[in-house]
Amino acid sequence: MHSVYDGIEEHDNHLPNWWLFILWTSIIFSAGYWFWYHIAEVGPGQLGEYAAESAEVAKRASGNAPASDGMLLALAKDPASLESGKQVFQANCAACHGVQGQGSIGPNLTDAYWMHGGGPMAIHKVVADGVVAKGMPAWERTLGAERVKAVTAYLLTLKGTNAPGGKEPQGEPEQP
């Protein structure tokens, strides 16, 4: 059937079957989705997933207790933490501080002299925040808080080992 209006001839063509199939499938899927997530609330929905992910992030963040002298000294006695810290040190710090911490470009980490303090939190602060004026980069954004704690614990085990071929002392002797 066709009709003519204002000189325009219009043919009454049927829509292709593939197009009708996609249309009806989309309508049925939309109705099912709406019922499943918004009416019956069987699935969590986008807001539910967001809330679950936010809770997971908060849970992980609460496990990251801030560093303290006691925590760092305890990590210095934990073999798994020390191994992790050693790997981080070898990968990131050995280029400037030497494989054994004896110093090359950077200062010797095995003697009793420390430029910015030799206490656990002082070492952690230097590793985490760096000393840009002296060429020490801030590592916390690159490594993350847990690996910075691990490498600090490893550095605490290097203190006082006086590695052979160490660089001359720099800084002040650590006060006991």
N, C-alpha and C positions, 0 to 999 in steps of 0.2 A: 504494500500500500504506500502510496506517496501522496503528498499534498503540495499545492502551489499557493504561495502567499507573497504578494508584492513582486511577483515575477521570479521568486526564488523557489526552485523545486526541491522538496525535501523527501528523501527516501527513508523509510522506516527500517533501518538495518538493526539486526540483533547484535548484542555485545558478544564478543568471542567467549567461548566456554572457559578458556584458561583465565580470562580476566574475571569472570563471574566466580570461578573457583577461588581465586585469591581474595576477592571481596568477601565472600561468605566465610571463608576460613579465618580471615582477619576479624570479622565481626564475632564469630563464635569464640575465637581465642581471647579477644578483648573481654567478652562477657565472663568467660571462665576465669581469667586473670583477676578481673574486678571482684568476682565472688570469692575466689580463693584467698586473696591477700587483704581485701578491704571489708568484706562482709563477714565471712567465716573466720578470718584472721588465722588460718591454718599455717601459713608461711609467715616469716618475720617481716617481710616488706622492706622497703629501702630504709625507712626510719629505724626499724628494728635491727637491721644489719649495721647501720651506722652506730646505734647505741651499743651493740655487742662489740664492734671494733673499738669504740672509744673506751669501753670497759677493759678490753684486753690491753690497750696501750697504757691506760692508767695502772693496771696491774703490773705490767712490765716496768713502768717507771717507778713504782713504789718499791720494787725489788732492788733498784739502784740506789742504795743508801749513799749519802755523801761520804766522801773520804774523811778519815780521821786517823790520828796517830795510831790508836789501838787497832783499827781495821787494817791499816797498812802493815803494821808489825805482825798481825795474825796472818795476813796473806804472804808475808815473807817466810812463814813456816809451812805453807801449804805447797806440796810438790806440784800439783796441777797448775796452780797460779804461777809458780816460779817458772815452770816449763813454758807456759804461755808468754810470760814476761820476757823470757830469754829469746823466744822466737821473734817477738816484736822488736826487741833490742837489736838482734842480729839483722833483721830486715830493714830497720829504720834508723838506728842510732850508731851502729858500728862504723859507718862511713866516716863520721866525725869524731867519735869517741874511742875508736879501736875495738877490735873483736873482743878483747878481755876488759874493756873499759879503761885501758891505760892511757887514753888520750892521743889524739893526733892533731886535727884542726881544733877540736873541742877540748875541754879540760879533762884531766885525769879524774876518773870517778872511783879509783881504788885507793886513794890516799886519804889522809885526815883533813885535807884542806878543801873548803867549799866556798865558792864565790857568792852564793845566794842562800847559804844556810844548809846544813846537812841533816836536819831533822826530817822525819817522814813527810810531814805536810809541806815543808819548804821545798823538798825535792819534787813532791807531787805538783806543787804550784808552778815550778819552773817547767816541768814536762808538759803540764796541761796548758799553761798560758804562754810559755816561751819567754825569751828575753831577746826581743827583736834587735835591740841596739848591739847586742853581742853576737848576733847571728843564729841564735837558738830559736827555731820556729815553734809556734804553738801547735801541739799535737792532738789536743782533745777533740777538735772538730774533725780531724782526719781519722784518728784511731777509735774514738769513742771513749766514754768514761771507764768502762770495765777494763779495756786494754791499757789505758793510762795507769790505772791502779795496779795492774799486773806488772807493767814495766817498772813502776816505782818500787814495788815489792822486790823485784829482781835487783834493782839498783841498790836497795838496802843490803842485799847479800854481798854485793861487790865492795861496799865500804870497808876500808881497813885491810883489804887483801893485798894491797901494794903489788900489783902485777908487774912482772919484770919488763924493763924497757919503758916504764911509765914516764909520762911527761912531767916536767918539773912542777912543783906545787904552785897553785894559783889560789888566791883568795885567803881567807882566814882559817886557822885551825878550828875544827869543830869543838865546841865546849861540851864536856860530858854532862 
